[in-house]
Amino acid sequence: MELKDSILEKITSLYALLSKIDRYWTKAEITKSIKQYNSMELDIRVYTFLEEDGEEEKRLAYIVKEKINLMESTAEQGLNYLLEDVKKLVVSKEEEEAKCQTN
């Protein structure tokens, strides 16, 4: 059960982008089943915590929450969409930093 090089490259790019996000919590996990089940899933989550007025308990708010079966034929397409979503978070952060520096 091996992944195609193109999928591995996209996963590498995704991890690189996730490492640039510092405004939100990120989680990336690959789960591989035993050989009989022949599945491998990528679970990506980008989230923050919301605190309601007067409430001590915080709630999770997901910005990105995706699970992709890397063995399916649609895995590359799913990774492309996920990469675009994560890139937007990184670009918006970089734009915000540039705006702060000019002010």
HUTA-V998385 format. One record per residue. RES is the residue in three letters. SS is DSSP state (h for helix, s for strand, l for the rest). PHI is phi in radians with two decimals (none if undefined). BURIAL is + if it has 16 or more other ideal C-beta (glycine too) atoms within 10 Angstrom, else -. Layout:
RES_SS_PHI_BURIAL / RES_SS_PHI_BURIAL
This chain:
MET_l_none_- / GLU_l_-1.99_- / LEU_l_-1.62_+ / LYS_l_-1.18_- / ASP_h_-1.03_- / SER_h_-1.12_- / ILE_h_-1.22_+ / LEU_h_-1.09_- / GLU_h_-1.13_- / LYS_h_-1.16_+ / ILE_h_-1.13_+ / THR_h_-1.07_- / SER_h_-1.09_- / LEU_h_-1.10_+ / TYR_h_-1.09_- / ALA_h_-1.10_- / LEU_h_-1.16_+ / LEU_h_-1.06_+ / SER_h_-1.21_- / LYS_h_-1.51_- / ILE_l_-1.45_+ / ASP_l_-2.20_- / ARG_l_-1.53_- / TYR_l_-2.25_+ / TRP_s_-1.38_- / THR_s_-2.27_+ / LYS_s_-2.50_- / ALA_s_-2.34_- / GLU_s_-2.55_- / ILE_s_-1.93_- / THR_s_-2.01_- / LYS_s_-2.02_- / SER_l_-1.45_- / ILE_l_-1.22_- / LYS_l_-0.96_- / GLN_l_-1.08_- / TYR_l_-1.56_- / ASN_l_0.84_- / SER_l_-2.39_- / MET_s_-2.54_+ / GLU_s_-2.08_+ / LEU_s_-1.89_+ / ASP_s_-2.05_- / ILE_s_-2.06_+ / ARG_s_-2.42_+ / VAL_s_-2.15_+ / TYR_s_-2.62_- / THR_s_-2.38_- / PHE_s_-1.94_- / LEU_s_-1.80_- / GLU_s_-1.99_- / GLU_l_-1.48_- / ASP_l_-0.99_- / GLY_l_1.35_- / GLU_l_-1.81_- / GLU_l_-1.42_- / GLU_l_-1.37_- / LYS_s_-1.67_- / ARG_s_-1.93_- / LEU_s_-1.39_- / ALA_s_-2.21_- / TYR_s_-1.48_- / ILE_s_-1.62_+ / VAL_s_-2.35_+ / LYS_s_-2.55_- / GLU_s_-2.31_+ / LYS_s_-2.25_- / ILE_s_-2.13_+ / ASN_s_-1.39_- / LEU_l_-1.25_+ / MET_l_-1.64_+ / GLU_l_-1.40_- / SER_l_-1.21_- / THR_l_-1.62_- / ALA_h_-1.08_+ / GLU_h_-1.12_- / GLN_h_-1.11_- / GLY_h_-1.07_+ / LEU_h_-1.15_+ / ASN_h_-1.06_- / TYR_h_-1.09_- / LEU_h_-1.12_+ / LEU_h_-1.03_- / GLU_h_-1.10_- / ASP_h_-1.09_- / VAL_h_-1.24_+ / LYS_h_-1.02_- / LYS_h_-1.05_- / LEU_h_-1.17_+ / VAL_h_-1.24_+ / VAL_h_-1.11_- / SER_h_-1.11_- / LYS_h_-1.17_- / GLU_h_-1.15_- / GLU_h_-1.13_- / GLU_h_-1.12_- / GLU_h_-1.13_- / ALA_h_-1.12_- / LYS_h_-1.11_- / CYS_h_-1.14_- / GLN_h_-1.23_- / THR_h_-1.40_- / ASN_l_-1.50_-
